């Protein structure tokens, strides 16, 4: 059993879990959220959500992701890609 492959698998599953959540919630149009308010729903910390959102913003072809504003935490705007 290799412990070197474990972290990448865990990171991948966290990213995929958040991406699936965003696709479901944004399917009807726009989704605005702060990581601290969805953390329990996706079983991630707000800090993990922020780090993953930055990655997804550059890599998710099926979602448009942008930092919308910052008031006590980053607000993200997510829409389905056209």
N, C-alpha and C positions, 0 to 999 in steps of 0.2 A: 504494500500500500504506500503510495507516494504522497508525501505531504506538500510537495512543491506545486502540484496541480490543484490542490484544494482551494487556495485563495482565488484563482482566476475563475473557477467554476462557481464559487459563491458570489463573486462580483457579477458574473454573467447572469446568474439567476435573479439577483437584485435588480439589475438593469432591465431584464426582460419583464420582471414583475411590475416595475414602475411603468414601463412602456405599454404593457397590456392594460393597466389601469387607466393611463392617459388616453389610449385609443378608445376604450369603452366610454369614458366620461366625455370626451370631446367629439364623439360620433355625431351628435346632434348640432354641432356648431362650435362655439367658443367655450373654453374652460379657463377660469381664472382661479388661482389658488396660491396659498402659502404652504410651504412644506410642513410647518408645524401643525397645520390643521388636517393634513391627510396622513401624517406619519403613522398613526395607529391603523388606518385602513390598509396601508401597504406594508406594514410591519418593518418600517425603516425609520431611522432617526432623521430629524430635519436636516442635519448636516450631511447625511448620506444622500438624501433627496437632492440637496443643492449640488453636490458633486456629480451625481448621475445626470441631473438636468443639463449641466454644462456639456457633458459628453453627448447626451441625446440631441441637444440643439444642433450639433455638428454632424451627427451620424444617422438620425432617424429620417428616412426618406418619406415616410407616411404621415409625419407630423411637422407642423410649423411651430417652433418653440421660441419664445422671446422673453427676456426679462422685461416686465411691464413697469414696475415701480418698486420703490423701497420705502416702507414705513414700518419700522420695527422688525421687518423680515422681508425678503424678496418676494414679490408677487410675480408669478409666472403666468403667461398667456399661452394657451395651447389651442391650435385649430388643426383640423384635418388638412393634409396637403391636397392641393387642387390638382 
